């Protein structure tokens, strides 16, 4: 499928064929595409929790406002990220780079993140967001539908998947064979409202109205 076709046709599909089983090779292909997503310093914060256990899925559904796609979709991915990945053997992120390039980036990684907890968390969440979109577009290109979800009890889901204390939780993504089309798009804002050229106007700066 053409990239632009995947972008325009991807929708948050809510209804899935619960009998469909995604082949292992398709799962691997999808996740292999996900890890092509860019990350700051190539840290690759993401950790993808693929939930196959049916009882665990039911538990997540109970914590997720009873959204049927959590149990019915072929694949359920809980996207998490390691906030402290920047200091966990950082040389491995640049092992295939020229040594002089790797040294500069690895040496810079620590001072850039050290003591800036807000930045560590922000970078982890940015990495999650980019990977989530990669998964959904790759799924569409492979002929599957998907649905990102944030409507769940984060503390409960974190408990259910044993989320480590130094990780952050992102969205759930259901992937599978949709059985009903999504609603028509409710309305995209015009480009003129969301694209700013060079800078915001003076009247909108610093929270002014």
C-alpha positions, 0 to 999 in steps of 0.5 A, a space after each residue: 500500500 502506498 504510504 499516503 494511502 495508509 496515512 489517509 485510510 488508517 482509522 481507529 477501528 473498534 470492532 474485530 474478528 475475535 477468531 482471527 489469528 495473526 501469523 507469527 511472521 506478521 507479528 514479527 514484521 510489524 514489530 520489526 517495523 516499529 523499531 525503525 522509529 526514530 529516537 533521541 540519541 538512538 536510545 530506543 526507549 520503547 518496550 513493547 508488551 505483546 499480550 497473548 494471555 487471554 486472562 490477562 487480556 480480560 483483566 486489561 479490558 476490565 481496567 480499560 472501560 470494557 473496550 471490546 477490541 482489547 480482547 477481540 483484536 488479534 494482537 494487543 500491544 502495550 507500549 511502554 518506555 524505559 525512562 532511564 535507557 539513556 544510561 543503561 550501557 549506552 555504547 550499544 546504541 552506537 555499536 555500528 557507528 564509526 568509533 569517533 562518532 559513537 564516542 561523541 554521542 555516547 559522551 554527550 548522552 549523559 550530560 544531556 539527560 543527567 538531572 533533567 527528569 522532565 526531559 528523560 520522561 518527555 523523550 520516553 513519551 516522544 519515542 512512544 508516540 512515534 513508535 505507535 504511529 509507525 505500528 498503526 501505519 505499518 499495520 494498515 499497509 499490511 492489511 490490518 486495522 488498529 486502534 490506539 487507546 488511552 482510556 484505561 486505568 493506568 495504575 491497574 494496567 501497570 500492575 497487571 503487566 508488572 511495569 518496572 518503576 523506571 518505565 512509563 506507560 503509553 497507549 494500548 494498540 489493538 491490531 487485527 481484522 476489523 469487522 465494522 468500518 470506523 465512523 466517518 472522520 468527524 472533521 479535520 481542522 483546516 491547515 490555515 488554523 494549524 500551520 504557523 509560518 515562522 512564528 506565532 503572531 504577537 497577540 497569541 504569544 505568552 498565553 495572550 488572547 
